[in-house]
């Protein structure tokens, strides 16, 4: 083999390796507990053990979330591990896209599944509620129903002076956990339902707890311990 031929051969081999890493795999359909998950990946190097954990987590948490918040949620869900997606994960119309890079670097973060499929259960459509509320409820659901938050070193943060309930995600979820434990259990579930049927207004907090959000937050700041 001359030098030119060798270089061409190496280039072709490299292209084949690259293609194998990013080849679309045949969708796998798994049915269990009355639900159906279609699993796809265009990342051939995905760890089979991680793939199985993603699938198992779905079937463990999704039925629980459905029972707690929305029994009418979708029965068929799709997962895609995508090499082209550079975020963490995103959900739309019953399909969750996971970043292959994130999953490679953070295989312990399995409850990203719990957060994302809660968005499917939420099903707010053109919600009248703010985004921080949607994400706060999803992280509260992760806190309550996650199967290995500790393994991911994921926890609700300690309250800091710069925090506000509109910070979203874990900060908001921590506030909601305090409300559930110190003010009125079932508040998050009721707010979630109001977002889904588009009846939500900020007044619902007063209706449910006797106090508006700002007053609840002020009480939380004074005594955040549960």
C-alpha positions in Angstrom: 0.0 0.0 0.0 1.5 3.3 -1.0 1.4 6.5 1.1 -1.6 8.0 -0.7 -3.6 4.8 -0.6 -2.8 4.4 3.1 -4.0 7.9 3.8 -7.2 7.4 1.9 -7.8 4.1 3.8 -7.3 5.8 7.1 -9.7 8.6 6.1 -12.4 6.1 5.1 -11.9 4.2 8.3 -12.3 7.3 10.3 -15.5 8.2 8.5 -16.8 4.7 9.2 -16.0 5.0 12.9 -17.7 8.4 13.0 -20.7 7.0 11.2 -21.0 4.1 13.7 -21.0 6.5 16.6 -23.8 8.6 15.2 -25.9 6.0 13.4 -29.6 6.1 14.0 -30.5 2.9 15.8 -33.8 1.1 15.2 -36.5 2.3 17.6 -37.3 -0.1 20.4 -40.8 -0.2 21.7 -41.3 -1.4 25.3 -44.8 -1.9 26.9 -45.3 -2.2 30.6 -47.8 -1.2 33.3 -50.3 0.1 30.7 -47.7 2.5 29.2 -45.6 2.3 26.0 -42.2 3.8 25.6 -40.4 4.1 22.2 -36.7 4.4 22.7 -34.5 5.8 20.0 -30.8 6.8 19.8 -28.5 8.1 17.1 -25.5 7.6 19.4 -24.3 4.0 18.9 -21.8 4.3 21.8 -24.6 4.8 24.4 -23.9 2.6 27.4 -26.4 -0.3 27.3 -26.6 -0.1 31.1 -27.5 3.6 31.0 -30.1 2.9 28.3 -31.7 0.4 30.5 -31.7 2.7 33.5 -33.4 5.4 31.4 -36.1 2.9 30.4 -36.5 1.5 33.9 -36.8 4.9 35.4 -39.6 5.8 33.0 -41.6 2.8 33.9 -41.0 3.3 37.6 -41.8 7.0 37.9 -44.2 7.8 35.1 -47.1 5.7 36.4 -46.7 7.3 39.9 -46.7 10.8 38.4 -49.7 10.0 36.4 -51.6 8.7 39.4 -50.6 11.7 41.5 -51.2 14.5 39.1 -52.9 13.5 35.8 -54.4 10.0 35.2 -55.3 11.2 31.7 -51.7 11.8 30.6 -50.3 10.2 27.5 -50.0 6.5 27.4 -47.4 6.5 24.7 -44.1 8.4 25.2 -40.9 8.6 23.2 -37.3 9.0 24.2 -34.4 10.1 21.9 -30.8 10.2 22.9 -29.5 12.8 20.4 -25.9 13.7 19.5 -27.1 16.9 17.9 -28.8 18.3 21.0 -26.4 20.4 23.2 -28.6 21.1 26.1 -29.5 18.6 28.9 -33.0 17.5 27.9 -36.1 18.9 26.4 -39.7 17.7 26.2 -42.4 18.4 23.6 -45.6 16.6 22.5 -44.8 13.5 24.4 -41.2 13.2 23.3 -38.1 13.7 25.4 -34.8 14.5 23.8 -31.7 13.8 25.9 -28.2 15.1 25.1 -25.8 12.2 24.4 -23.0 14.4 25.7 -24.8 15.1 29.0 -25.7 11.5 29.6 -22.1 10.4 28.9 -20.7 13.0 31.4 -23.5 12.6 34.0 -24.7 9.0 33.8 -25.7 9.3 37.5 -28.3 12.0 36.7 -31.0 9.5 36.0 -33.8 11.6 37.5 -33.5 14.0 34.6 -36.1 11.5 33.3 -38.4 12.2 36.3 -38.2 16.0 35.7 -38.8 15.7 31.9 -41.7 13.2 32.0 -43.4 15.3 34.6 -43.6 17.9 31.8 -45.6 15.4 29.8 -47.9 14.8 32.8 -48.3 18.6 33.3 -49.7 19.0 29.8 -50.5 22.7 30.4 -50.8 23.6 26.7 -51.0 27.3 26.3 -50.8 27.8 30.0 -51.9 31.0 31.8 -49.2 30.3 34.3 -45.6 31.6 34.4 -42.6 29.4 33.3 -41.0 29.5 36.7 -44.1 27.8 38.1 -44.0 25.1 35.5 -40.3 24.3 36.1 -40.7 24.6 39.9 -43.4 22.0 39.9 -41.4 19.7 37.7 -38.4 19.9 40.1 -40.7 19.4 43.1 -42.0 16.2 41.4 -38.3 15.2 40.9 -37.7 15.8 44.6 -40.7 13.8 45.6 -40.6 10.9 43.1 -37.0 10.7 42.0 -35.4 7.3 42.4 -31.7 8.3 42.9 -31.4 12.1 43.4 -28.7 11.3 46.0 -26.6 9.4 43.5 -26.7 12.5 41.2 -25.8 14.8 44.2 -29.1 16.6 43.4 -30.9 18.2 46.3 -33.1 21.1 47.2 -30.8 24.1 48.0 -30.5 25.8 51.3 -32.3 29.2 51.3 -30.0 32.1 50.5 -30.7 35.9 50.7 -30.6 36.3 47.0 -33.2 33.6 46.4 -36.8 34.3 45.2 -39.7 32.0 44.5 -39.5 33.1 40.8 -36.0 31.7 40.4 -37.6 28.5 39.2 -36.3 24.8 39.3 -34.9 23.7 42.7 -35.2 27.0 44.5 -38.9 27.2 43.7 -39.3 23.4 44.4 -37.8 24.0 47.9 -40.3 26.7 48.6 -43.1 24.3 47.4 -41.8 21.6 49.7 -42.0 24.0 52.6 -45.6 25.0 51.7 -46.5 21.3 51.5 -45.0 20.6 54.9 -45.6 23.8 56.9 -48.7 25.4 55.3 -51.0 23.1 53.5 -50.4 19.6 52.0 -51.9 19.2 48.5 -51.2 22.8 47.4 -48.9 21.9 44.6 -51.3 19.3 43.3 -54.1 21.8 43.3 -52.0 24.5 41.5 -50.9 21.9 39.0 -54.5 21.0 38.2 -55.4 24.7 37.8 -52.6 25.2 35.3 -53.8 22.2 33.3 -57.4 23.3 33.1 -56.3 27.0 32.5 -58.1 28.3 35.5 -54.9 29.4 37.3 -54.6 32.9 38.6 -52.2 34.1 41.4 -55.3 34.4 43.6 -55.3 30.6 43.9 -52.5 30.7 46.5 -54.7 32.8 48.8 -57.7 30.6 48.2 -55.6 27.5 49.1 -53.5 28.8 51.9 -55.0 32.0 53.1 -51.9 34.0 52.0 -50.6 35.3 48.7 -47.3 34.2 47.3 -45.3 37.2 48.6 -46.6 36.7 52.1 -45.9 32.9 51.9 -42.3 33.7 50.8 -41.9 36.2 53.6 -42.9 33.5 56.1 -40.6 31.0 54.4 -37.7 33.4 54.8 -38.4 33.8 58.5 -38.5 30.1 59.2 -37.4 27.9 56.2 -36.8 24.8 58.3 -39.1 21.8 57.9 
